[in-house]
Amino acid sequence: MVTFTTTEATRGDLTNVPEVSLKQDVATPAKAHKAASLSEDVRSKLPPEVLAHPLLEEAAWLELRDSGLPALEETEMVTTPMSRAEFLTGAWLLDATVRGTGLLASIKPQMLRVSDVLAAGKFKNAIIEPRRSSKTTTLFCIIMGRCFLGDAHLAGFTLATTQKKTAERFRMDIYTPITRRWPDPDTRPVKLYKGNGSERVEFVGDSVLSVLSPDGDAFRSGAYDTLLIDESGEASIDMGADIVSSVLPAFDTRPDGQFIAAGTAADFREGNILWDMLADPKAGKLRFTVPDSITDEQMSDWMPTEDNPEGCVRDLIVQMHPGVHSGLTTLEKIEDNYGTLSVAQFAREYLGVFGTVGTTTGIVNLTKWTNAGSGAPLPTPPERFGFAYAPHPDQRCGSVVAAWRDEDGRAVLLQLEHKGGIEWMSGTAAKLSAKYGEDVAYDAGQQVASLVQERMLRIKPRPKMKPLTFIDIKKAAALLINEIDRDNVIHFRQPELDNAALLAKKRKAGVNGWALGRGEAEDDITGLEAASLALLVFDQQKPKMQRRKPVVRT
């Protein structure tokens, strides 16, 4: 058995960290696929350091891989003798010893997860990890190993920023480690070229790793087995469209080719290479991020404060940053950066939260929403539930919705009423409040909702109102979307509510926050808005010792 240790600097103060209810249960179980042993031809190419490395064996590989932090989302992982040999060979090539610890001696669990997601053989792949997680190093190890052990393996690499930055990364992460280890060009196992615009690595067996400029013309000029776009979140919409339109033809003659988009989050989603790949159901994915339902309040403070008891960035980092768990960085260093960067910048770089600039894509996972639908008869609300109304801002229509949780903790959504206009809303909400004895929740910051509330105050007996603040509205949206994403919702097949789920978008609310929004001004999402408020109110309710008797209206 091989023993892998964690340094004191890594452990730091990671024990007894409270669980923050943000994780989505979307990670697939780790798998190992049996495959034929390495061929004699491949074994003859392996350097002694790789042949003797314990991680060449499946059991040791899986032990280290599964000892690490699981990602928020990871598609099927596969390990084979060849994929392990490729990664280890690449690590050997880039194994420039720094402070006595070389790359081969300091392999981290998340590096093996990246390798195994790619070894599953998906054409498109998205890798998103926070800064200081060895993402780029890992990908270079895999590509270099594929080229070294393969015959005529053609690989390409670029940063979705500038040609200059791409060349700098090549010189720092590939050229420098190899020339440091093999100063004499005649003894190097590969040939290196670093001339402006012609940076590349040539291998025995006619394999080549080419350094490309971040534009479509660079990809159109050749065929590739592996293409890596690092910092892909940084690509503009035009750059992304240009690259993607040229990538697909680059694989026409390479049926087993692989396109890899890697990086950190960007400030926009639609048209972003990395975001689009993460949203592609056919793509391979490894996503070390927080869930998309994270709120402004949670990200606004490193630790809870009197003014913001929900601040929990430290706990979020502990739960999702593989570099902290594997000794590549420390909580102290990240806390320093948290104090330097803006909340929005930190959210992108370290938490993997994409911004909402220009966002028009739907926020509800429609597959999960459909699966959560029940064709059962509409139930009567239970003794205790949350109750809210939401009018359209143009007074086109409105919804009244009840929400509660069943015995298994699942959120149950029931639309009590939906009609055109808003004249009916105050009377209906007041009548239902009196019938069930529940407070009526509404968005106090919405002008039309406040108008309905004013009308309700003139009704006798006056219903008890529960106004919700701007912060509450964001919390309610995050709560509902997170419950849907966790497959923890039941709703009934009510057309207006289903349509609201189809139309709802993510709209910017605050510095980096969001709420439910509309793509078009006329879109009716009132059912989902009211459902989110009702669920939040239910979850915030304290158990009632004695319920007041309902008032029966005649």
Order of alpha helices (4+ residues) and beta strands (2+ residues): alpha-alpha-alpha-alpha-beta-alpha-alpha-beta-alpha-beta-alpha-alpha-beta-beta-beta-alpha-beta-alpha-beta-alpha-beta-alpha-alpha-alpha-alpha-alpha-alpha-beta-beta-beta-beta-alpha-beta-alpha-beta-alpha-beta-alpha-beta-beta-alpha
